[in-house]
Amino acid sequence: MSSPARPFDTIFGQVRPLDWLCLAPHPDDAEIGAGGTLIRLAQAGRAVGILELSRGERGTQGTPEVRVAECARAADIMGLAWRGQLGLPDGELRDTLEAAHALAATLRAVRPRVLVVPHHHDRHPDHFGTYHLSKRAVHLAQLKKADLTGEPHRVSRVLLYQGNADIRPTLLVDVEAVQDTWAAAVLAHQSQFAGAAISETVTPEIVERRRARLTYWGTLARARYAEAFETEDPLLADPLAL
């Protein structure tokens, strides 16, 4: 008997257990919100991946085919171990049982230790929809009796990354050393950032605008640039490292 088809498409790398997986509602969201941290981890030898929940097919600029190629190019720049796309409908990302089953089955396939998801305060419906969808999928993925393919998997830690709204971070990551690589990964999405400005995000000024945020968070962290995350559960810290 053949095994059930996987709910996702692999567009870069190989399916394997991941140390970190970042969920992106659309192509380029992961690079913009958490790219520096993902690059730092990949450079340190961690297995890092990105999963787009949609292909961004309703975006004003670019086509799904063009954006897939851009995602693969950015993945190579970042040193990712794997990048995939779930293929849920752009503009309709929300917590449904069908979508949660597809995402949970994907979590079982790539088995991330840390999951990074958009913050629920984001103004974009697909971004806070991804957050709520991820909550159910993480729960389903660990249930032995869930009607899913693959072995149960428990995500150890969930981090929330900043999108289009302000957050109150509980974790700041120094990303100064990877700024050139981060900028190259963001600008690999040329269809979004090389044309006319459509919004505060879809603009050729994307690196300059987002770097202003990195500078602000870096000031708080006594670093030049930092990415901001929020943890829903307390982090255990070694006091000798503080």
N, C-alpha and C positions, 0 to 999 in steps of 0.2 A: 504494500500500500504506500502511495506517495505521501510525503508529509504535507500538512496544510500550507497554503501560500502565506508568506509573510505579509503583514499589513502595510509595510513600508517599502520604499525603493532606496537602494544604496546608490549614492552618486559619487562617493569618494571613499577610498580605503576598503577595509574588510570588516564585517561584523565580528565583534570580539567583546569580551568584558571590558568595560570602561571605568576609569577612575572618576571622571567627571563627564556629565552630559548636560548640555545647555539646550533648553527648549526655546525655539524661536517661532513666533506666530507666522512670520514672513521671512523670506530671504533678506539678509543683512541685519536683522534685529539683534542677533547674537553678537556679531562683530561690534556693533555700535554700543551695546549695553554692557558686554562682559568680555570683549575681545582681548583686551590686554591681559586679563587674568588667565584666560584660556591659553594664550600664547606663552605666558610665563610657565604654566604647568606643562605644556607640551615640550618646551625647551628643557625642562627639568626631567624629562623622561616619562611623564605621566601619560596614560592613554586617555585622550580627550576627544569628545565628539560633540556634534551639533545635530539636532533633529528639527527641521522645519515642519511645522504642522500643516501649513498650506504652501502652495507654490507661488503665492502672490499674483495670481492670475487676474485679479481685478485692479491691480495697480495702474495708475495713469501711464506710466512709462515702462517699457520693456515687455517681453513676452515670457511665458513659462520656460520656453526652450532657451532663450537668452539668459534668463536668471539661473537656470540650472548650471549652465556653463560658468557663470560668474561665481556661483557657490562653490563649484569644484576648484576654480582658480584660487578663491580665497582660502579654501581648506588647505590647499598645497602651501600657500604662503604661511599660514598659521602653524603648519606641522601637525594637523589633526590626524588621529588614527582612523576616524570614521565620520562620514556625514551622510545623513539620510533625509528623506522627505516622506511624510505620512499621507499627504494628498487630501487632507480635509478641505472643504470649500472655503476659500478666502472670503472674509467678511461675515462668516457664520460660525466662528470658533466659539463653542460653548460646551457646557457640561451636559452631554447626552450619553446615554448608556452605550450606544454604538461607538461613538468617538472614544469614550473611556476604555472600552474593550480593546480598540485598536492601539491606543497609546499604552495600555497596560501590557499587551502582548509584546510591544516593542521594547518596553522596559525589561521584560523577561529575556528578550533576545540579547540586548546589549549590556544589561546588568550593571548599571552605574552605581557607584558607591555614593557620589554626591550628585544631586540634581539641581540645576540652576534654572529658575523660571521667572517670567515677568512679574513685576509687582502688581498687586491687585488695585493699587491706587492709580494705575495708568488710566488716562482718559480714553484710550483706544479700546473699543469693545472686544476686538480680537485678542488684545493683550490681557485684559482682566478675565476674558473668557478662557484663555490658556491657563491662567493661574487656577481657576476653579476646576477646569477639566483635569489638570495635573493632580489635584488633591484626590479626586476619585480614582484616577488611574494608579497612583502610588498605593492606595489602599487595596485596590483589586489585585495588583501585581503580586502582593504578598500572600493572598489567600489561597490555601491549598485546594479548596473546593470551588474556586472561581472557574467559570466556563471559558477557559483560556488555553491557548497553546503554550508550551514551554514550562519550565520548572519555576515554582514560586520564587520571587526575589523581593527582598526588603531594602529599600533605599535608606542609607544611614543618615543622610543630612540633606535638607532642602534649603537653598539660598534664593533670595529674591533679588533680581537686578533692576536697575533703574531704566525706565523707558522714557516716556514723554511727560512725566510728572515728578515733582519733588518727593523725596523720601527721607526718612529719619534712619540713616544707616547704623547698623551695629557692627559692621565689619568694613574696613577699608584696606585695599590692596595696593601696594606701591607698584605702579606700572611704568615708571620713568624709563627703565632700561629697554622696554619693548615698543616705544612710541613709533619708531619708523616702521616696524613690522605691522603694528596695529593700523597705522594710517594706510599702508599698502593693502592690507586685507579689506578695510572698509572701501577704499577706492577701486578695488577689484569689481565691485558692483557698479560698473560704469554706467549702465542704463539708468540708474537712479541718481547718480551724483555728477554726471558730466553734462547734463542738459539744463533746461530751464528750471528755476526754483518752483516747486509745486507746493511745498509746505515747509515748516521749520525743520523737518527731517529730510524730505526729498529735495535736496539743494546741493549745489556744488560747494557750498560753505560748510558741509557736514563736519569735516575734521576740525575746522576752526571752532565751530559752535560747540561740539562735544568736548573738545580739549579745554574749553573754558570751564566746563563742569569738572573735568579731571583736575584742573588747577585748583578749583575751590576745595574739592575734597582733599587734594594733596596738602593744601595749607593746614587743614585740620589734623592731618596725619604727619605733619612735619616732613613731607616729601614734596617733590615737584609736581607729580601727577599721581592720582589715586582713583581707583574705581570703587564705587559704593555698592554695598549689599546689605540686606536685612536678613537676620535669622529669626525664625519663628520660635525656635527652641534655644535655650541658653548654650553658649559655647563654653566648653571646659578648657581653661587656660592654665599653663604652667606658670606660677608666679615668678619663677626664676627667669622667664623669658620676657617679663614685663619691664 
